[in-house]
């Protein structure tokens, strides 16, 4: 079912339109299909490392595919629109998954996560927040002070074992790490990593090019 939805021309068309809207817009970070792929891959990697079932991994990946379709009408309140559009999409196409409700909850809550949200929701939010690599930056972002430093982030590797959640930010030598650290969103990312590790009841380690990365929170 995941492949059917991901490859549906209707869904592809939505993200193509979002990409066109963002091309000459003022958004710094894209909600294109490349972003969707990044979130899917992170979600899948995390849940496989945690030994979740194939059924749960599939519905988490479906939530990742659909979580930003509401951006077709702008970013503000897009989670609620994505939820409504996904619900209608399921109905119109007779789509029945392992758990439609878990998918819809994750989509609806990914911008405003709650303590009692499902684990699938928390994984989606974590993966979404971590997609800060260079391929997510729009032209507007590349031309914005501080934000442009993200163009030098080449990869973000998430590793989970029984005791640790390790997030390694890989950047090329052109990056100005001090400038990057001044961006308001970086402390939010650090807190999200630590919060997700607490959810798993394990330690968190944040690395920058394989070296310990710490900031004042």
N, C-alpha and C positions, 0 to 999 in steps of 0.2 A: 504493500500500500504506500509506503514511503516513496518508492521510486515513481509510482504512478502520480502522486501529488507533486513531487519535485519537478517532474518532467511535463506536467500539464501545461499546455500552451497558454491557458488562462492565467496561471500563476506566473509563468515566465513573462507574459505581457505586462502584468502589474509591475514587476520589478524593473522591466525595461523602461516603463514610463516613469517610475521613481528615479531611475538613473538619469533620464533626460531632464527631469525637473531639477535635479541636484547639480547638473553639469554647469549651469550658469547661475546657480542660486548662491545663497549665503551660508548654507550648512557647512560645517567643518568636517564632519564625519559622515560617510555615505551609508545608506541603507539599501545598497544594491545587492544583486545576487551573489557577488563576491563576499560581502559581509555575511550573507546567509550561509554560504559554504563554510566560512570560517567558524561560525557558531555551531553548525552541524558537526563539523569535525571535532571541535572541542568537547561538545556534549557527548558524542560517541566515545571519544577517548577516555573521558572521565568515568562514564558508566561502565565501560569495559574493564577499566582498572579496578573498579569497585565490584566487579562480578555481578552486575545486574543482568536480568534475563533479556533475551533478544526481544521479547514483546515490549518490555518497558523502554528499551533502547530505541525501538522503532517509534513509539509514540512521542518520545522526547525529541527525536529527529523531525517528526512531523510538526511538532510545536515550533521547532526552530525554523522550519521552512515558512511557516505562516505567520510568525510573530510580528513581522513588520509590514504586512500588506496594507495596513491602515495608513501608512505613510504616503499612499497615493494622494491623500488629501491633507498632507502636512504632518509634521512631527507632533504638534500639540495634540494631546489626548489620543494618540495613534493606537495605544494598546487597547482601548475600549473599541475603537473602530475595527482593529484587526480581529478582535474577539467576535464582533457582530458579523464581519465578513466571513470569517472562518466557519462560524455556526451556520450561516446561510449556504456556504460552499458545501459543507457536509450534507446538508439537507437536499440541496439541488442535485447533488451527484450521488446520492445514496451511499455515502461513505460511512462505513462502520469499522472502527478500529478496535484494538484491545480495550481502549478506554477513551472514548471521545471527550468525556467530561474532564479528565485529567489534562488533555491537550488544551481544551478551551480555557481551563483555569490558568494554566501556565501562560497562555497568550494574554489573557486579560490582566494578569497580575505582574507581568514582567517589568512594568515601569513603577510599580508600587508594591513591592513584596512585603508580606506580613509574616509575623513569627510563626503562625500556624499554616502557612502555605505548604503545599506538597513538596516533597524532595525534588520531583521533576521540575517544578517551578523554580526552585532554588538553583538547580543545575543550569537551567536556561538563563536565569538572571546572571549567574556567575560567568558563564561562557560569553554572554552578550557584553557584559561590562569589560571583559578582558580583551575584546577585539579592538585593539588599539594599534595594530600594525600599519605599516606604510601603505598597504593596498586599500586601507579604509579611508585614507585622507582624500578629501575633495580638492579641487583646484583652489577653492576659497580657503581651505585649511592650509594648503601649502604656501599661501600668500599672507598668512596671519601670524604675527609675532607670537612666539612661544608655541602655539599649536603646530607650527611648521616643523618642530623638532620630531614629531611623530613620523615624518617621512623617513627617518633613519632607523626606526624600529623594524627589524627584519623578521623577527619571530618571537613568539611567546610560548614557551614549552611548559606544560603542566604535567607533573609527575606525582602520583599518589602511591604511598605504601601504607603498611599497618600503623606507622607512627608519624608520618609526615606528609604534608601537602607542600610541594616544592614548585614555585613558579619562577621560571628563569626568563628574563627579558634579554633578548639578543639584539644588539644594536651595532651599526657600523661606526667607524671611528669619527665620522663627521658630526655625530650627535653632540650637543652641548647638554650634558647630564644635569648640570645645575639649573639651566633654563627649564628643562623638562620638569624638574622637581618643583619649580615655582608654579606650574599649572595647577589650577584649583582641583582638577579631577584626580590627580595622582593620589592624594590622601584618601579619596573615596575608594580608589582601586585597592590600596593597601588594606583599608578597613574591610572591604568585601572579601579579600583573600583570607584575612584573619577570621572573619565571621564564618566563612565557609569551612575553614579548618575546625572551628569550634563546633559547627554542625556535625562534622565527622568525628569529633572528639579526638583530634590529632593535632600535632604541632604544625605551624606554618613557617616556611622559610622562603624569603623573597631574594632572588639573585638578579644581578645586572651583569651580563657577560660572565656568568659563572662565579661572580664574587658577591658576597653578602651585600644586600641593598637595604639600608635603613633610612627612614626620614622621621621628622617630628610630626606626630599626629595630634 
